[in-house]
Every structure is written in C-alpha cells, then in structure tokens.
Amino acid sequence: ACSLQTCLSANTYSPERCDAHLKRLYQCCSKLYQDRAENNGTESVNNSDQENISTACPMPKVVERWLKNHP
C-alpha cells in the first residue's frame, strides 16, 4: 500500500504507471481474504461476515472483479 501511494504521488497525472503496484496490492488482499475464509471454515471469500473485511483492502467482491479484469 505504501509503495502504491508513493507511486501515485509521483505520477499524479499518469496513474496507469502504478498498475503493477495496484495489482500486487489486490493480489495481497485476495490472499488475505482466502486465508481468512479457510481459517474460518467458509467455502468462499464472498461471505458477508464483517469480520472477513479488511479496512486496508477493498471488499472481497471488488478485489476478485478487479483481478479478473486485469490478468
């Protein structure tokens, strides 16, 4: 998250230059949600339990959709 913020600050007018940082952040968030789902014994990262939501990451559905649209 910090490297993404630094990149966005340095590339105010070209945020697309930070796509690699954004992808790494979303991959990290995806892993976080998957690990939490496994530890909680749920089948999917899309459950509605608020305890599975991270304040540092977008909601799980947003993370999944972004990663699907940015292979």
N, CA, C and O atoms as a printed pandas DataFrame, in Angstrom:
     atom_number atom_name residue_name chain_id  residue_number  x_coord  y_coord  z_coord
0              1         N          ALA        A               1    0.825   -1.185    0.000
1              2        CA          ALA        A               1    0.000    0.000    0.000
2              3         C          ALA        A               1    0.875    1.256    0.000
3              4         O          ALA        A               1    0.565    2.236   -0.677
4              5         N          CYS        A               2    1.951    1.218    0.752
5              6        CA          CYS        A               2    2.828    2.391    0.818
6              7         C          CYS        A               2    3.510    2.654   -0.519
7              8         O          CYS        A               2    3.624    3.804   -0.945
8              9         N          SER        A               3    3.965    1.594   -1.182
9             10        CA          SER        A               3    4.619    1.792   -2.476
10            11         C          SER        A               3    3.625    2.289   -3.520
11            12         O          SER        A               3    3.988    3.062   -4.406
12            13         N          LEU        A               4    2.369    1.845   -3.419
13            14        CA          LEU        A               4    1.336    2.334   -4.324
14            15         C          LEU        A               4    1.100    3.823   -4.089
15            16         O          LEU        A               4    1.026    4.599   -5.041
16            17         N          GLN        A               5    0.982    4.221   -2.833
17            18        CA          GLN        A               5    0.765    5.632   -2.509
18            19         C          GLN        A               5    1.923    6.495   -2.987
19            20         O          GLN        A               5    1.707    7.582   -3.523
20            21         N          THR        A               6    3.140    6.024   -2.799
21            22        CA          THR        A               6    4.315    6.757   -3.264
22            23         C          THR        A               6    4.289    6.908   -4.779
23            24         O          THR        A               6    4.558    7.984   -5.313
24            25         N          CYS        A               7    3.964    5.821   -5.460
25            26        CA          CYS        A               7    3.899    5.851   -6.919
26            27         C          CYS        A               7    2.820    6.822   -7.390
27            28         O          CYS        A               7    3.054    7.620   -8.298
28            29         N          LEU        A               8    1.645    6.757   -6.778
29            30        CA          LEU        A               8    0.558    7.662   -7.181
30            31         C          LEU        A               8    0.926    9.120   -6.926
31            32         O          LEU        A               8    0.576    9.996   -7.716
32            33         N          SER        A               9    1.620    9.378   -5.840
33            34        CA          SER        A               9    2.049   10.748   -5.547
34            35         C          SER        A               9    3.047   11.236   -6.595
35            36         O          SER        A               9    3.013   12.398   -7.002
36            37         N          ALA        A              10    3.929   10.350   -7.024
37            38        CA          ALA        A              10    4.952   10.723   -8.001
38            39         C          ALA        A              10    4.399   10.798   -9.418
39            40         O          ALA        A              10    4.989   11.445  -10.283
40            41         N          ASN        A              11    3.273   10.142   -9.660
41            42        CA          ASN        A              11    2.699   10.081  -11.010
42            43         C          ASN        A              11    1.265   10.590  -11.022
43            44         O          ASN        A              11    0.360    9.937  -11.541
44            45         N          THR        A              12    1.081   11.758  -10.446
45            46        CA          THR        A              12   -0.253   12.338  -10.315
46            47         C          THR        A              12   -1.013   12.354  -11.640
47            48         O          THR        A              12   -2.215   12.089  -11.668
48            49         N          TYR        A              13   -0.341   12.654  -12.705
49            50        CA          TYR        A              13   -1.013   12.795  -13.991
50            51         C          TYR        A              13   -0.911   11.539  -14.856
51            52         O          TYR        A              13   -1.388   11.530  -15.991
52            53         N          SER        A              14   -0.296   10.485  -14.331
53            54        CA          SER        A              14   -0.171    9.220  -15.060
54            55         C          SER        A              14   -0.341    8.039  -14.102
55            56         O          SER        A              14    0.591    7.255  -13.920
56            57         N          PRO        A              15   -1.524    7.902  -13.487
57            58        CA          PRO        A              15   -1.710    6.835  -12.502
58            59         C          PRO        A              15   -1.564    5.434  -13.080
59            60         O          PRO        A              15   -1.324    4.482  -12.337
60            61         N          GLU        A              16   -1.706    5.296  -14.394
61            62        CA          GLU        A              16   -1.539    3.978  -15.021
62            63         C          GLU        A              16   -0.123    3.436  -14.829
63            64         O          GLU        A              16    0.097    2.230  -14.937
64            65         N          ARG        A              17    0.830    4.310  -14.546
65            66        CA          ARG        A              17    2.201    3.864  -14.278
66            67         C          ARG        A              17    2.297    3.076  -12.970
67            68         O          ARG        A              17    3.320    2.449  -12.695
68            69         N          CYS        A              18    1.255    3.106  -12.181
69            70        CA          CYS        A              18    1.250    2.418  -10.883
70            71         C          CYS        A              18    0.458    1.120  -10.909
71            72         O          CYS        A              18    0.202    0.535   -9.857
72            73         N          ASP        A              19    0.070    0.665  -12.077
73            74        CA          ASP        A              19   -0.746   -0.546  -12.182
74            75         C          ASP        A              19   -0.082   -1.763  -11.554
75            76         O          ASP        A              19   -0.768   -2.589  -10.951
76            77         N          ALA        A              20    1.219   -1.894  -11.677
77            78        CA          ALA        A              20    1.912   -3.050  -11.090
78            79         C          ALA        A              20    1.798   -3.026   -9.563
79            80         O          ALA        A              20    1.628   -4.071   -8.935
80            81         N          HIS        A              21    1.890   -1.847   -8.976
81            82        CA          HIS        A              21    1.740   -1.724   -7.522
82            83         C          HIS        A              21    0.311   -2.067   -7.105
83            84         O          HIS        A              21    0.089   -2.754   -6.108
84            85         N          LEU        A              22   -0.643   -1.582   -7.877
85            86        CA          LEU        A              22   -2.047   -1.841   -7.581
86            87         C          LEU        A              22   -2.356   -3.327   -7.693
87            88         O          LEU        A              22   -3.083   -3.875   -6.865
88            89         N          LYS        A              23   -1.811   -3.981   -8.710
89            90        CA          LYS        A              23   -2.040   -5.416   -8.880
90            91         C          LYS        A              23   -1.469   -6.194   -7.696
91            92         O          LYS        A              23   -2.116   -7.115   -7.198
92            93         N          ARG        A              24   -0.272   -5.840   -7.240
93            94        CA          ARG        A              24    0.314   -6.529   -6.091
94            95         C          ARG        A              24   -0.543   -6.338   -4.836
95            96         O          ARG        A              24   -0.716   -7.272   -4.053
96            97         N          LEU        A              25   -1.072   -5.142   -4.648
97            98        CA          LEU        A              25   -1.936   -4.880   -3.502
98            99         C          LEU        A              25   -3.188   -5.746   -3.576
99           100         O          LEU        A              25   -3.575   -6.360   -2.581
100          101         N          TYR        A              26   -3.823   -5.802   -4.740
101          102        CA          TYR        A              26   -5.043   -6.595   -4.889
102          103         C          TYR        A              26   -4.746   -8.085   -4.735
103          104         O          TYR        A              26   -5.570   -8.817   -4.187
104          105         N          GLN        A              27   -3.597   -8.546   -5.204
105          106        CA          GLN        A              27   -3.234   -9.948   -5.012
106          107         C          GLN        A              27   -3.043  -10.249   -3.525
107          108         O          GLN        A              27   -3.452  -11.304   -3.041
108          109         N          CYS        A              28   -2.433   -9.333   -2.822
109          110        CA          CYS        A              28   -2.241   -9.487   -1.382
110          111         C          CYS        A              28   -3.599   -9.524   -0.675
111          112         O          CYS        A              28   -3.812  -10.356    0.207
112          113         N          CYS        A              29   -4.497   -8.648   -1.045
113          114        CA          CYS        A              29   -5.831   -8.618   -0.444
114          115         C          CYS        A              29   -6.582   -9.917   -0.740
115          116         O          CYS        A              29   -7.263  -10.458    0.131
116          117         N          SER        A              30   -6.455  -10.408   -1.955
117          118        CA          SER        A              30   -7.115  -11.657   -2.330
118          119         C          SER        A              30   -6.612  -12.802   -1.456
119          120         O          SER        A              30   -7.399  -13.607   -0.959
120          121         N          LYS        A              31   -5.308  -12.867   -1.276
121          122        CA          LYS        A              31   -4.732  -13.921   -0.431
122          123         C          LYS        A              31   -5.210  -13.772    1.007
123          124         O          LYS        A              31   -5.529  -14.768    1.656
124          125         N          LEU        A              32   -5.262  -12.562    1.507
125          126        CA          LEU        A              32   -5.749  -12.314    2.856
126          127         C          LEU        A              32   -7.163  -12.856    3.021
127          128         O          LEU        A              32   -7.447  -13.570    3.983
128          129         N          TYR        A              33   -8.046  -12.522    2.090
129          130        CA          TYR        A              33   -9.433  -12.972    2.174
130          131         C          TYR        A              33   -9.533  -14.490    2.040
131          132         O          TYR        A              33  -10.336  -15.118    2.730
132          133         N          GLN        A              34   -8.727  -15.087    1.160
133          134        CA          GLN        A              34   -8.746  -16.539    1.007
134          135         C          GLN        A              34   -8.272  -17.214    2.290
135          136         O          GLN        A              34   -8.884  -18.181    2.744
136          137         N          ASP        A              35   -7.192  -16.714    2.872
137          138        CA          ASP        A              35   -6.680  -17.293    4.117
138          139         C          ASP        A              35   -7.705  -17.167    5.239
139          140         O          ASP        A              35   -7.901  -18.104    6.013
140          141         N          ARG        A              36   -8.347  -16.032    5.326
141          142        CA          ARG        A              36   -9.362  -15.841    6.370
142          143         C          ARG        A              36  -10.531  -16.790    6.165
143          144         O          ARG        A              36  -11.043  -17.359    7.129
144          145         N          ALA        A              37  -10.957  -16.967    4.921
145          146        CA          ALA        A              37  -12.064  -17.873    4.624
146          147         C          ALA        A              37  -11.693  -19.299    5.011
147          148         O          ALA        A              37  -12.507  -20.021    5.588
148          149         N          GLU        A              38  -10.473  -19.704    4.698
149          150        CA          GLU        A              38  -10.021  -21.052    5.054
150          151         C          GLU        A              38   -9.953  -21.221    6.570
151          152         O          GLU        A              38  -10.360  -22.257    7.096
152          153         N          ASN        A              39   -9.456  -20.236    7.259
153          154        CA          ASN        A              39   -9.328  -20.314    8.715
154          155         C          ASN        A              39  -10.682  -20.287    9.415
155          156         O          ASN        A              39  -10.835  -20.826   10.511
156          157         N          ASN        A              40  -11.658  -19.657    8.776
157          158        CA          ASN        A              40  -12.998  -19.586    9.365
158          159         C          ASN        A              40  -13.869  -20.752    8.930
159          160         O          ASN        A              40  -15.007  -20.875    9.381
160          161         N          GLY        A              41  -13.349  -21.610    8.059
161          162        CA          GLY        A              41  -14.099  -22.766    7.613
162          163         C          GLY        A              41  -15.207  -22.436    6.634
163          164         O          GLY        A              41  -16.152  -23.210    6.483
164          165         N          THR        A              42  -15.105  -21.289    5.964
165          166        CA          THR        A              42  -16.116  -20.944    4.969
166          167         C          THR        A              42  -15.632  -21.383    3.601
167          168         O          THR        A              42  -14.439  -21.592    3.381
168          169         N          GLU        A              43  -16.566  -21.516    2.703
169          170        CA          GLU        A              43  -16.233  -22.017    1.375
170          171         C          GLU        A              43  -15.815  -20.929    0.412
171          172         O          GLU        A              43  -15.192  -21.226   -0.607
172          173         N          SER        A              44  -16.130  -19.697    0.696
173          174        CA          SER        A              44  -15.896  -18.637   -0.273
174          175         C          SER        A              44  -15.425  -17.370    0.413
175          176         O          SER        A              44  -15.729  -17.130    1.582
176          177         N          VAL        A              45  -14.686  -16.567   -0.321
177          178        CA          VAL        A              45  -14.263  -15.264    0.200
178          179         C          VAL        A              45  -15.389  -14.247    0.068
179          180         O          VAL        A              45  -15.240  -13.103    0.497
180          181         N          ASN        A              46  -16.505  -14.645   -0.516
181          182        CA          ASN        A              46  -17.609  -13.722   -0.746
182          183         C          ASN        A              46  -18.648  -13.739    0.360
183          184         O          ASN        A              46  -19.717  -13.150    0.197
184          185         N          ASN        A              47  -18.368  -14.400    1.490
185          186        CA          ASN        A              47  -19.388  -14.411    2.529
186          187         C          ASN        A              47  -19.553  -13.006    3.077
187          188         O          ASN        A              47  -18.706  -12.139    2.864
188          189         N          SER        A              48  -20.645  -12.793    3.779
189          190        CA          SER        A              48  -20.964  -11.434    4.209
190          191         C          SER        A              48  -20.508  -11.135    5.626
191          192         O          SER        A              48  -20.859  -10.084    6.162
192          193         N          ASP        A              49  -19.747  -12.011    6.249
193          194        CA          ASP        A              49  -19.240  -11.753    7.590
194          195         C          ASP        A              49  -18.391  -10.495    7.603
195          196         O          ASP        A              49  -17.425  -10.389    6.848
196          197         N          GLN        A              50  -18.738   -9.554    8.442
197          198        CA          GLN        A              50  -17.970   -8.313    8.524
198          199         C          GLN        A              50  -16.562   -8.553    9.049
199          200         O          GLN        A              50  -15.656   -7.772    8.760
200          201         N          GLU        A              51  -16.364   -9.626    9.819
201          202        CA          GLU        A              51  -15.023   -9.889   10.353
202          203         C          GLU        A              51  -14.053  -10.288    9.257
203          204         O          GLU        A              51  -12.841  -10.262    9.473
204          205         N          ASN        A              52  -14.556  -10.657    8.085
205          206        CA          ASN        A              52  -13.685  -11.042    6.976
206          207         C          ASN        A              52  -13.300   -9.859    6.098
207          208         O          ASN        A              52  -12.554  -10.029    5.134
208          209         N          ILE        A              53  -13.788   -8.677    6.408
209          210        CA          ILE        A              53  -13.486   -7.487    5.625
210          211         C          ILE        A              53  -12.272   -6.791    6.225
211          212         O          ILE        A              53  -12.163   -6.650    7.443
212          213         N          SER        A              54  -11.364   -6.360    5.361
213          214        CA          SER        A              54  -10.181   -5.632    5.804
214          215         C          SER        A              54  -10.379   -4.144    5.554
215          216         O          SER        A              54  -10.905   -3.751    4.513
216          217         N          THR        A              55   -9.964   -3.323    6.498
217          218        CA          THR        A              55  -10.053   -1.880    6.293
218          219         C          THR        A              55   -8.978   -1.393    5.333
219          220         O          THR        A              55   -9.079   -0.285    4.804
220          221         N          ALA        A              56   -7.948   -2.208    5.099
221          222        CA          ALA        A              56   -6.861   -1.821    4.202
222          223         C          ALA        A              56   -7.115   -2.267    2.760
223          224         O          ALA        A              56   -6.398   -1.859    1.846
224          225         N          CYS        A              57   -8.128   -3.097    2.561
225          226        CA          CYS        A              57   -8.419   -3.641    1.231
226          227         C          CYS        A              57   -9.851   -3.328    0.829
227          228         O          CYS        A              57  -10.723   -3.159    1.681
228          229         N          PRO        A              58  -10.085   -3.253   -0.477
229          230        CA          PRO        A              58  -11.471   -3.149   -0.923
230          231         C          PRO        A              58  -12.237   -4.413   -0.533
231          232         O          PRO        A              58  -11.634   -5.416   -0.151
232          233         N          MET        A              59  -13.546   -4.363   -0.628
233          234        CA          MET        A              59  -14.357   -5.535   -0.316
234          235         C          MET        A              59  -13.934   -6.705   -1.200
235          236         O          MET        A              59  -13.473   -6.494   -2.321
236          237         N          PRO        A              60  -14.085   -7.938   -0.709
237          238        CA          PRO        A              60  -13.643   -9.113   -1.468
238          239         C          PRO        A              60  -14.176   -9.170   -2.901
239          240         O          PRO        A              60  -13.433   -9.528   -3.815
240          241         N          LYS        A              61  -15.436   -8.829   -3.111
241          242        CA          LYS        A              61  -16.009   -8.878   -4.465
242          243         C          LYS        A              61  -15.306   -7.897   -5.398
243          244         O          LYS        A              61  -15.112   -8.184   -6.579
244          245         N          VAL        A              62  -14.930   -6.753   -4.870
245          246        CA          VAL        A              62  -14.232   -5.742   -5.672
246          247         C          VAL        A              62  -12.846   -6.253   -6.049
247          248         O          VAL        A              62  -12.405   -6.090   -7.187
248          249         N          VAL        A              63  -12.165   -6.870   -5.091
249          250        CA          VAL        A              63  -10.830   -7.424   -5.334
250          251         C          VAL        A              63  -10.904   -8.492   -6.414
251          252         O          VAL        A              63  -10.116   -8.473   -7.360
252          253         N          GLU        A              64  -11.851   -9.429   -6.282
253          254        CA          GLU        A              64  -11.995  -10.500   -7.257
254          255         C          GLU        A              64  -12.292   -9.950   -8.650
255          256         O          GLU        A              64  -11.703  -10.393   -9.637
256          257         N          ARG        A              65  -13.201   -8.989   -8.725
257          258        CA          ARG        A              65  -13.581   -8.413  -10.027
258          259         C          ARG        A              65  -12.399   -7.697  -10.660
259          260         O          ARG        A              65  -12.163   -7.836  -11.860
260          261         N          TRP        A              66  -11.648   -6.925   -9.862
261          262        CA          TRP        A              66  -10.511   -6.192  -10.409
262          263         C          TRP        A              66   -9.471   -7.164  -10.947
263          264         O          TRP        A              66   -8.959   -6.975  -12.050
264          265         N          LEU        A              67   -9.153   -8.208  -10.174
265          266        CA          LEU        A              67   -8.156   -9.174  -10.620
266          267         C          LEU        A              67   -8.624   -9.932  -11.867
267          268         O          LEU        A              67   -7.814  -10.257  -12.735
268          269         N          LYS        A              68   -9.897  -10.206  -11.954
269          270        CA          LYS        A              68  -10.442  -10.873  -13.140
270          271         C          LYS        A              68  -10.307   -9.984  -14.369
271          272         O          LYS        A              68  -10.034  -10.473  -15.465
272          273         N          ASN        A              69  -10.495   -8.690  -14.193
273          274        CA          ASN        A              69  -10.433   -7.745  -15.310
274          275         C          ASN        A              69   -9.025   -7.263  -15.644
275          276         O          ASN        A              69   -8.818   -6.577  -16.645
276          277         N          HIS        A              70   -8.057   -7.627  -14.800
277          278        CA          HIS        A              70   -6.658   -7.212  -15.006
278          279         C          HIS        A              70   -5.729   -8.417  -14.846
279          280         O          HIS        A              70   -4.977   -8.504  -13.876
280          281         N          PRO        A              71   -5.786   -9.344  -15.806
281          282        CA          PRO        A              71   -4.973  -10.572  -15.692
282          283         C          PRO        A              71   -3.474  -10.321  -15.772
283          284         O          PRO        A              71   -2.685  -11.262  -15.690
